[in-house]
């Protein structure tokens, strides 16, 4: 398969990973591969978060062999499934105890509150070590860890500002959040809220529904997030006005 890299393959791969509501997890036992459906979220540094039951076969595999892979798939461009953008991430999984990252996973999957405190469930983190991005049919790019991960300075800047940004936007600009959710992302009417953000975009939530807004470029700091949200809200309002003049 020939290489034909998109303008920023790392940014494209991160966008696919962060937007995915589901992924395929590949594990192995005694040399026998095994694939299963999982529901991922991401930490700000792109570590992949999984909420796994110890009763699941893939969890037992990871307990014995932490090396694994995850496949994230976007929507195909045509009826040919091979035109779908996708990225395969390789890494190592480890069980962790982190209340903030658990809350981040639940913000992405709020329906899971029903079993969030079951004794057999725990948070796992997969540290990405590399990836293969396929932008569509015959468009493949291999990414080293440094090319895949977001800029550490961007991650640190947004981690420090995230709580304040979310509180400010939800308290002072709920109309902008609603315009983005309804006008740009196809959401229904309701009290949409900003629930999480990272250098590649942000998540908006309403009840058990979560929508992803992808930024047009990596956000380096709180000011970049502010500008991206203003532009998105402006575009959302314009689209709503065109439909309901």
C-alpha atoms as one frame of an Amber mdcrd trajectory, in Angstrom:
protein
   0.000   0.000   0.000   1.652   3.285  -1.074   2.235   6.075   1.388   0.350
   9.315   0.716   0.471  11.352   3.903  -2.214  13.926   4.719  -0.944  17.431
   5.566  -0.687  16.605   9.291  -1.112  12.863   9.796  -0.621  13.076  13.561
  -3.448  15.603  13.921  -5.674  13.496  11.643  -4.977  10.349  13.658  -5.639
  12.083  16.971  -8.915  13.395  15.612 -10.091   9.898  14.684  -9.066   8.467
  18.047 -10.689  11.196  20.119 -13.938  11.133  18.113 -14.491   7.380  18.347
 -17.367   6.148  20.497 -16.275   2.537  19.951 -13.128   0.716  18.865 -11.874
  -2.794  18.221  -9.418  -4.064  20.834  -6.963  -6.779  19.779  -5.424  -8.930
  22.502  -3.855 -12.374  22.506  -3.554 -15.451  24.670  -0.860 -18.046  24.062
  -0.350 -16.685  20.558  -4.037 -16.795  19.623  -5.324 -13.316  18.573  -8.665
 -12.124  19.918 -10.729  -9.062  18.915 -13.508  -7.369  20.883 -15.591  -4.204
  20.954 -14.647  -1.577  23.543 -15.790   1.971  24.318 -12.784   4.305  24.579
 -12.143   7.808  25.774  -8.858   9.690  25.762  -6.788  11.475  28.348  -5.459
  14.898  27.317  -2.114  13.307  26.357  -3.939  10.812  24.057  -3.604   7.848
  26.415  -6.592   5.642  25.638  -8.961   5.016  28.536 -11.059   1.853  28.820
 -13.556   0.847  31.502 -13.206  -2.933  31.581 -14.766  -5.755  33.538 -12.508
  -8.400  35.038 -15.104 -10.915  33.832 -14.352 -10.091  30.185 -12.005 -12.297
  28.218 -10.030  -9.365  26.816  -9.360  -8.090  30.363  -7.958 -11.455  31.399
  -5.741 -11.364  28.307  -4.391  -7.913  29.223  -3.660  -9.032  32.764  -1.284
 -11.640  31.329  -0.027  -9.756  28.261  -0.368  -5.940  28.244   0.674  -5.515
  24.614  -2.388  -4.771  22.514  -3.759  -2.815  19.570  -6.878  -0.739  18.962
  -8.582   0.045  15.654 -10.510   3.334  15.374 -12.652   3.852  12.257 -14.324
   6.905  10.762 -17.128   7.148   8.207 -16.424   5.887   4.653 -16.344   8.415
   1.832 -18.313   6.122  -0.519 -20.148   2.798  -0.414 -16.725   1.114  -0.426
 -15.782   0.472   3.258 -12.117   0.747   2.280 -12.567   4.499   1.830 -13.152
   4.931   5.567 -10.322   6.693   7.432  -8.950   4.540  10.239  -6.024   4.312
  12.591  -4.520   1.304  14.339  -2.737   2.140  17.594  -0.284  -0.208  19.268
   0.628   0.080  22.936   0.621  -1.426  26.386  -2.316  -1.507  28.765  -2.234
  -1.087  32.537  -4.923  -0.922  35.173  -4.921   2.427  36.990  -6.691   4.222
  39.829  -7.420   7.812  38.813 -10.693   9.517  39.757 -10.172  12.388  37.304
  -9.584  10.068  34.357 -12.546   7.910  35.373 -14.693  11.062  35.346 -13.306
  11.898  31.920 -14.257   8.454  30.604 -17.768   8.824  32.076 -18.147  12.269
  30.473 -17.658  10.518  27.139 -19.951   7.593  28.062 -22.531   8.958  30.548
 -24.860   5.960  30.088 -22.199   3.896  31.908 -23.059   5.573  35.227 -25.359
   2.557  35.687 -22.374   0.258  36.159 -19.626   2.749  37.011 -19.308   1.451
  40.564 -19.628  -2.282  39.933 -16.861  -4.126  41.770 -15.660  -6.052  38.717
 -15.018  -2.899  36.631 -11.806  -0.881  36.611 -10.108   1.822  34.578  -7.383
   0.782  32.149  -5.020   3.059  30.252  -3.305   2.155  26.992  -0.137   4.151
  26.373   0.221   4.539  22.579   3.605   3.510  21.184   2.912   3.996  17.470
   0.182   3.921  14.872  -0.746   3.251  11.269  -3.086   5.872   9.814  -5.024
   4.938   6.686  -6.662   8.097   5.363  -8.771   6.142   2.872  -8.215   3.715
   0.047  -4.450   3.252  -0.532  -3.439   6.143   1.753  -1.288   4.861   4.610
   1.105   6.633   6.961   3.096   5.104   9.807   3.411   7.293  12.896   6.029
   7.048  15.596   5.018   7.822  19.169   6.373  11.377  18.984   4.408  12.034
  15.773   1.194  10.582  17.208   1.125  12.283  20.611  -0.072  15.892  20.991
   2.416  18.611  21.890   3.125  18.257  25.649   3.076  22.034  26.078  -0.432
  22.203  24.565  -1.596  19.363  26.812  -0.232  21.068  29.925  -1.699  24.467
  29.042  -5.194  23.093  28.442  -5.090  20.781  31.467  -4.425  23.823  33.639
  -7.242  25.827  32.029  -9.863  23.145  31.309 -11.936  23.416  34.487 -12.146
  27.216  34.259 -13.011  27.133  30.548 -15.794  24.591  31.076 -17.254  26.486
  34.043 -17.146  29.827  32.206 -18.627  28.544  28.945 -21.452  26.657  30.641
 -22.324  29.511  33.000 -22.003  32.457  30.599 -22.445  31.071  27.071 -25.016
  28.233  27.073 -26.540  29.709  23.905 -23.214  29.305  22.092 -22.914  25.680
  23.206 -26.464  25.008  21.996 -25.746  26.684  18.649 -22.707  24.481  18.127
 -24.518  21.304  19.157 -27.657  21.953  17.093 -26.338  23.977  14.153 -23.038
  22.201  13.507 -23.348  18.746  15.044 -26.975  17.815  14.439 -28.056  17.755
  18.057 -31.590  18.231  19.305 -32.878  21.122  21.390 -31.907  21.074  25.042
 -29.482  22.363  27.673 -26.240  21.246  26.027 -23.082  21.597  28.112 -19.372
  21.576  27.454 -18.098  18.475  29.297 -14.461  17.990  28.225 -11.799  19.472
  25.983  -8.353  18.662  24.629  -5.995  20.122  22.011  -7.953  18.516  19.145
 -11.498  19.457  20.122 -14.192  19.272  22.778 -17.168  17.166  23.840 -20.688
  18.530  24.318 -23.200  16.581  26.401 -26.968  16.416  26.813 -28.188  13.619
  29.070 -26.678  10.408  27.711 -25.839  11.918  24.315 -22.344  13.270  23.603
 -21.260  15.099  20.444 -17.716  15.856  19.365 -16.557  19.199  17.981 -13.226
  18.849  16.177 -11.037  21.945  16.089  -9.649  22.929  12.658  -6.112  22.947
  14.095  -4.485  21.950  17.399  -5.345  24.348  20.228  -2.202  25.468  22.026
  -3.867  27.287  24.934  -7.087  28.694  26.354  -7.103  31.586  23.873  -7.006
  29.155  20.945  -9.953  27.269  22.442 -11.883  30.528  22.879 -11.345  31.448
  19.223 -12.339  27.985  18.019 -15.553  28.045  20.061 -16.460  31.551  18.867
 -16.029  30.512  15.225 -18.002  27.297  15.772 -20.836  29.135  17.529 -20.972
  31.733  14.748 -21.188  29.025  12.105 -23.766  27.097  14.122 -25.972  30.161
  14.520 -25.738  30.918  10.792 -26.813  27.393   9.892 -29.718  27.493  12.339
 -30.815  30.855  10.917 -30.745  29.445   7.386 -33.022  26.588   8.410 -35.280
  28.704  10.644 -35.111  32.280   9.241
